[in-house]
Structure formats: structure tokens, C-alpha cells
Amino acid sequence: MNKKKVKIKINNKTVNCEAGITVMQAAKKAGISIPGLCGHPDFKARSTCRVCVVEIKGRRNLSASCSTFVEDGMEIITDNERVINARNMNLELIFAEHIEKCEDCIWRFECKLLAFAKEFGLKITKFDDRKRDRKTYRFANAVEIDGTQCIDCRLCIDACTQLQKIDYLELKGKGVNQEIVPSAKKDKKCILCGQCTVHCPVSAAQEQANFEEVEKELNNPNHIVVAQFAPSIRVSIGEDFGLPHGKIVTGQVVSGLRELGFDYVFDVNFGADITTIVEAEELLKRLNSKDKKAPLPMFTSCCPGWVNYVELYRADLIPYLTTSRSPHIHNGGLIKTYWAQKQKISPRKIVVVSIMPCTAKKYEAHREEMKINEHYPVDYSLTTREFSFLMKKNKIDFAKLKNSKSDNPLGEYSGGAAIFGGSGGVMESALRTAHVMACGNKKSGICNSKIDFKSVRGLDGIKEACVTVAGTKLRVAVVNGIGNIKGVLDNLKNYDYIEVMACPGGCIGGGGQPIPTTPEIRQKRIDALYKLDKKLKVRKSYENKSAQEALSWLKKQGHKTEHSILHTVYKKKTNNLT
Amino acid sequence: MQSIIQKIKKANLTGRGGACFPTADKWLMVKKAKGAKKYIVCNASEGEPGIKKDKYLLEKKTDHVIDGILIAINYLKAEKAYIYLNPAYYKEFGKKLEKIINTLPIEVFKKQHKAGYIGGEESSALNHIEGKRIEPRLRPPFPTTSGLFEMPTLINNVETFYDVSLIAANEYQGKKFYTINGDCLYDGVYELPENWTIAEVLKKTDNYPDFDFFVQVGGDASGAVLNEQQLNQQAGGGGSITIHSCLKHNPIGLMKYWTNFFYNESCGQCAPCREGLHRLKEEIEKKELNWQAIVRLLDNLEDTSFCGLGCSVKMPFSSYVNNILKNNDIKINLPVNQRQCLCECF
């Protein structure tokens, strides 16, 4: 069906465009960029910053281009004095809401306010700062909302309520006194997913940064500082350096980390293979047992936002969570034991830094129960944005970096691990391996061909499938974004295995990822992961030889050690995470 | 027999809330709109200072108002109507209204005190009734197609429903209600022909001053300021006429009053209104007034605000300067240089 076309004029240039789009979209298509601050493709326009105003012939006042739809014959001006004055005035008014803390702001290279000030030649300090006395709200060690920087766009609230349906952030007060605050309601708690931070245009909602501590460690000659990067980083970070969305930059990530001074660089994909094997094993065990302590359906647990959700809101589901630790914790544990022993380095001297697409990983890394012999497997967890910032701060031209390879043995990985970063990936990886493991046990050779489980892929909110794993029918579901969880929790009996990722799209859409993260960008990042998977010779975690070696080494260390490195426990939490 | 919609059309009735939208057109829009249910809201929030006619109608013409609402319910086959009621009025007439309504499908909704002026804006009212944050909605969609609970909704002012009741009974005489306030002897609410001029209304009510004066018409906040020579026109908006003595009034005080009113009533949703009014208040409270900065803020409010509240802030200021201060025959308590400076800026 052909979409209706309309003919409009923008700055006296005739533009043909489809009906139903906004003036801003039409202008973009015509190569005219209109600045804006308060919109995000995940949400309906609020149209409140009024920075994107344009003049439309026949209308008395200026119109917000983000929420005005094109009409046939419309004549639009985006660049006359009236429009420019209004735009600049609104920008200057908004600047005065945001107290500049650029010195230690990880966002200073990406900040839209600074960019607009430069582009339009505006002073960001024309008016006095009026939000001097606003509070900063900190959520555990992961996320913070700094009221002195907030420009009242409310995207954080939209992320918390419309997208995630957590409803933890609220708007208090009226007029100039309005303020984003954490809910005072006892039944509202933050899961630390960080979707508020990845939607904030000015870094008022942001991760609690740890880059300074990491810089100190890198300068400490007595420490061996090891970096490990998550599966999804390699398809997202390029965006921060002008590379196309979804560009696979694994080798450059490794180089970048080496340039920053990390002594070793490992790949969390290795950990993802370990996680897959541990989790697949547990799934098969649960399928074949009637143990009430290990019921079905089994839930994945590598998403810390989801684990927080269970512990805070649905502690009754704790027995259903796989006890397997998450990939970077597996990796960290192995670095400080298996690898440390191989290298003859005291674990005390090793500092493990994870580069994660996630804010909740900061909290996960410092859960007491993660400790192995008094040591945290992971010492610091930085977001993708913090990693970008460190490179920009150190003037590393990421786009021009030559490829480098991760160190071994924790550098090898399968296609199953590679897709961990997208919604459905953990499920598919586990199914691939469970398939082999189950077949292996039955000594049947025919099942090796089952690799692609396409029904669990894609960006739908809930994906359901019935898959056959080595002759057993499995009813599986994938929850893409915690906002979609209800539909599945209401029907638990219908499933055997459920993957939950708190962020839309999975880790590629994580709270620590580059800004912007939009539906279109999520799709491109996830496509890149499957491309990576397809290119790999080894597609199943079970067939990652280095991972199998590490696991058999672990087995020899005795059950207690093996268990402490591979498994974890969960606890009901009544109060907000601290 | 004529249908009610034909009668309303013939009477040329326009909305009495202030925007003067043709009532029949609005009713037809809601009638034609598709929706599982339809709702009616009688806007009785009356938050603009200087207007008291809805209060008067609720007190003296209750039956007619309810009758008008019922006519709309029948015409639209509406599920339910809400009387969105100013909290002070609720205190006075809430019980009485509820008694008259009895089992009719009408609910008296008590507007919260904190909802204020912006709570009277029609889409804010819808948000309020739905239990959402009290602030205007983005348009489109318009309430006529997607209003209360996303259903087609007819929102009319108290007086409009009163007029509909008269029209249905063939008793409508083209009158409207005027609220007269300020420096006059006989302030109050008057029912007079809608085509009368401001001067006529003042004269017939014995309120035409014998001193130099100006008026603010259509609300003490957003209404336009007119001089004596400009009274040969009808009183628009909510039909209020407030008389100011030229010598008695305090020019800066009046502007501060407008500023503070809008500052306190802004919902804070959009930047030009939230931030602009904050800066306007800052500027107007300074000892040395920077009129250029003030005018820039006012222009920006008018030109870029999200809703009518922000857009209307400039009106009292600009009409006051243009109609009063620029007229050198009018004596005002303002230093000449300041007056000159102000006139140059607008």
C-alpha cells in the first residue's frame, strides 16, 4: 500500500514526504537538522523543551516541530531570526537549570548542552543557576540522579515507568519546584537497571562513576590490572567514536584497553561460555529431577537487574533462578584462581575491571556472596560510557586503533557466547549446549546440527517457543525488557525455561550503553551479534576447548571451590538496595 | 420540531469559558467521534481571578445547569458527566448539587486546591479526573476525539450548559454574564445582552467611573487592558470587566501581580513557562528594571509556550503598555523615564 504523500516547503525548499510524520522528521529527511532536548524515540513526544520550535505560515505562535505533523502545503521556516531567538532563549533558560560540573562529568564529550552552546554561540551561564540546593539521590553503588543538573525533560521518568514499569522515579512539586525523586512508597524499589541514565540527555541521571578508582589502579605499579569486556560492548562502543551503528569492533576494544594501560585483556565471552555450560547442565538436571528445591521453570540469572527485581519484588521466585553466576563474575573468579595459579600471581595483586553495558553490574560485582577467598571476583565495573570517556580523556582515537587480540586462555569463545548480549541470546546459547550435552549423554550422534533457535530472537516484548532438545520438548519464553515481565509471571506453569533481560533488547540496550540507544540502534547492535555468531567456527559453548579445560581444572579443586566460583545464592530483600 | 443541535446553531451560541468556540460545532465533533463511551465535563473550576459568574450560576441557576448537562448526555448518549468543581464552590454548593443530581449519571468532582488555575485548562482537568498529574496534554488529539479515558469528551463551561438549557426551552435571549470588579460602586455579576459594549455594560450597571480609569477585560490575569477610548467593543473571554483608577493604581505592583500569579500557577511542564516565569519574577523584583530582558522573556512565553497559560502571559503587559502607557493623555504614577523606556521596549 502506498503511503499518502504530502508536499511541504521547508526554508523555501519544496519537500515531498509521507503524511503522518512530524515536521522534525520531515526536516531531517530533507537534510535540515532541528535541535531538540526532550524527545526520545522510545516515547511519545512530550514537547516541553521548546527548543525545536519552527515558524509555520498561518500560525500565530511558533510550533514545536517534534509534535507538529506535516500537512499538505505547509510552509515551514526553521532558521529565521524569530525562530533562532526563541530557540536560543529556551536553550539559555534550560542551561540555567543545569549546574555545570563538566570537570569530572563523564558526559562532557557527548553533552548536548555543551554542543548546542558551541554550535549556536551561546553562554551557558547567562542566568544564575537556580538548582544549587537540589539533592543528589544515589541508588546503591550503581545509579544516581543529580537534581542540580536536571533539565526537567522527564525522560528518566518515562524510562522508569513506561518502559520498565518499575515506577520508582516520581515527579514531585509544581512549576519551578518540580523535582525528580525516588518514590516514597515502600513497595517501590529501584532495580538499578540504569534505563534512566541511558535516556537522560544531560547526565543528571547517570552511573555512579568508578573511572577515577580504575585510573588509580592503572597507576599502581604493584597491581596487575586486568580488563575484561562484555559481549555487547564490541557492537556498541564504535558509535561513541563516529563509527556506524552495529559496527563490530572487538579488536579495537582490546587495543583501546591496552592503550589505557591494562596489563591483560580478557573477553567476557569466555565467561559466557562457562555460564552457558553451567546453566545448561543445571537445566538438564532440573528437567530430570523432581527436587522441590530446583523447580521448573528455570529462569536465567545473568542479568543483575532481573536478579534485583526477583529479590526485591518476587522473592518467591528465588528457587526458580539458576544458581549459575553471570559471565563476568565467572571470568573474574577464574582470573583470580585458575589464571592466577597458571601465571603464579597472587590473587591479592590482581585487580579485575569489567567493561559492562550495565549499571546494575556495579552492584552485582560487590555482592558479598560473590567473594571467593575474601576476594571479589570483579573489583570494578565500568559502563561502556565510562570506557568511552576514559579513551576520549586520554585522547585515544578509537576509530583508528589497530586490532589486537584478547589474551588467552580467557580470550577464546563460541558463537553462543557472542550472542549473550542480545535478548534471546542466553536462551539460544544454553539450548545449543543443552542439546549437545543431552545428546552426548544419550550417545546419539544426530543432534549436533541443531544450532539456530530463531524463534527466540528479535525485539518483541515476549517471545515464546516450543523447542525440542535431544528429544525432550521444552516450552521456553524470552522476556525482552522488565516492563514485559508480567505477562510471563502470570503464566509460569506454561514454561520450562525462561530468559529475562531487564533492559529492552538485552545488554545491547543496557543502561550503561552509549547514548542514544533507540529501537533502531538496538536492532543494528543485535544484528551485529548474530553476524558475529555466524562467522565463528565454534558455535556452541560446550565446544570451547579452553572453557572445558578451565572447568576440568576447577573440578579438580574440589566441590567447594568449584561451587564457590560457579554458583551463587539469592536473598529476599525488603528494603531498597544499598 | 427543531433538534437541540439546530437550536444551538441558530442561537449562535459560543463557549462561555472564554475561548468562544462555536458550541454546536463542538457538540457535533463529539457526536461524530468514534468511541466505546462518551463523556461530558462541565468545567466549573473558574480559576481566573476577576471572574465569578460560574459561582453565581451554580448558586442561583443550579437546575438550569444540571438540565443543560442532561441535554448533552441525551444528545451524545454519554456514559457519564462530571462537574469539575472549584474547591471553594464545592464547599458551598457541593452538597446541594449532589442532592439535585441524586441518581442522575453526573458526578461532582472536587478539584484539588493545589490544582489551581492550570487545573482549569480543559486537558489538565481531564488529567485531574483521571488521577494523573495536573497539567495540559499535548494536542492533537483533542478532547472531542480522545478526551477523558481516551474517549470522545465534551467539555463546556457552566454558563454554556446554562444557555443550552434556555435554548432547549426556547427561553434564550442572547444574554451572557458579566463580572464587574475593581474601583466601582456596584461590583457583582450581571446578566445582560452579549452584544453590548463594555461602555454600555458599565453605564447600565451604574459603574461607569467619573474619574480617569482603564479596564482589564476577560480576566484579571490574562485579560487585555483597554483605555477609555476602547470601550466600544464587547467584553470577550470570561466576560469580566475590572476597573482600575489611573491615579490610584500602582503600575509596577500590577505587573508584579500578573507575574506572581502566572509564576505560581504554571504547571512547570515546558521550559519557556517554567524557567521564563522564574526569570521574569527575578527581573521584575529587581530595583533597576531591565525592560528589554523582561520583554524578551514575555515574547518567548507568548511565542513558544506549550499551552495557553504561557502564551497569554504577555497580553496584560503588552496591552497595558500599548493602550495605557503609550497614551500620553493618561496620567500614571510612573517616572517619565521609566514610562518612556517601557514604551520603547514594547
HADDOCK unambig.tbl for C-alpha pairs under 7 A between the chains (distance, minus, plus):
assign (segid A and resid 48 and name CA) (segid B and resid 269 and name CA) 6.06 0.50 0.50
assign (segid A and resid 48 and name CA) (segid B and resid 270 and name CA) 4.15 0.50 0.50
assign (segid A and resid 48 and name CA) (segid B and resid 271 and name CA) 6.31 0.50 0.50
assign (segid A and resid 48 and name CA) (segid B and resid 306 and name CA) 6.61 0.50 0.50
assign (segid A and resid 49 and name CA) (segid B and resid 270 and name CA) 5.67 0.50 0.50
assign (segid A and resid 49 and name CA) (segid B and resid 271 and name CA) 5.20 0.50 0.50
assign (segid A and resid 50 and name CA) (segid B and resid 270 and name CA) 6.95 0.50 0.50
assign (segid A and resid 50 and name CA) (segid B and resid 271 and name CA) 6.62 0.50 0.50
assign (segid A and resid 50 and name CA) (segid B and resid 304 and name CA) 6.34 0.50 0.50
assign (segid A and resid 53 and name CA) (segid B and resid 304 and name CA) 6.95 0.50 0.50
assign (segid A and resid 61 and name CA) (segid B and resid 303 and name CA) 4.74 0.50 0.50
assign (segid A and resid 61 and name CA) (segid B and resid 304 and name CA) 6.68 0.50 0.50
assign (segid A and resid 62 and name CA) (segid B and resid 303 and name CA) 5.45 0.50 0.50
assign (segid A and resid 62 and name CA) (segid B and resid 304 and name CA) 5.65 0.50 0.50
assign (segid A and resid 63 and name CA) (segid B and resid 304 and name CA) 6.99 0.50 0.50
assign (segid A and resid 86 and name CA) (segid B and resid 300 and name CA) 5.87 0.50 0.50
assign (segid A and resid 90 and name CA) (segid B and resid 271 and name CA) 6.42 0.50 0.50
assign (segid A and resid 90 and name CA) (segid B and resid 272 and name CA) 5.97 0.50 0.50
assign (segid A and resid 93 and name CA) (segid B and resid 275 and name CA) 5.86 0.50 0.50
assign (segid A and resid 93 and name CA) (segid B and resid 276 and name CA) 6.89 0.50 0.50
assign (segid A and resid 94 and name CA) (segid B and resid 271 and name CA) 6.66 0.50 0.50
assign (segid A and resid 174 and name CA) (segid B and resid 267 and name CA) 5.56 0.50 0.50
assign (segid A and resid 174 and name CA) (segid B and resid 268 and name CA) 6.09 0.50 0.50
assign (segid A and resid 175 and name CA) (segid B and resid 266 and name CA) 5.29 0.50 0.50
assign (segid A and resid 175 and name CA) (segid B and resid 267 and name CA) 4.62 0.50 0.50
assign (segid A and resid 175 and name CA) (segid B and resid 268 and name CA) 3.54 0.50 0.50
assign (segid A and resid 175 and name CA) (segid B and resid 274 and name CA) 5.67 0.50 0.50
assign (segid A and resid 176 and name CA) (segid B and resid 268 and name CA) 5.82 0.50 0.50
assign (segid A and resid 176 and name CA) (segid B and resid 274 and name CA) 5.57 0.50 0.50
assign (segid A and resid 176 and name CA) (segid B and resid 275 and name CA) 6.91 0.50 0.50
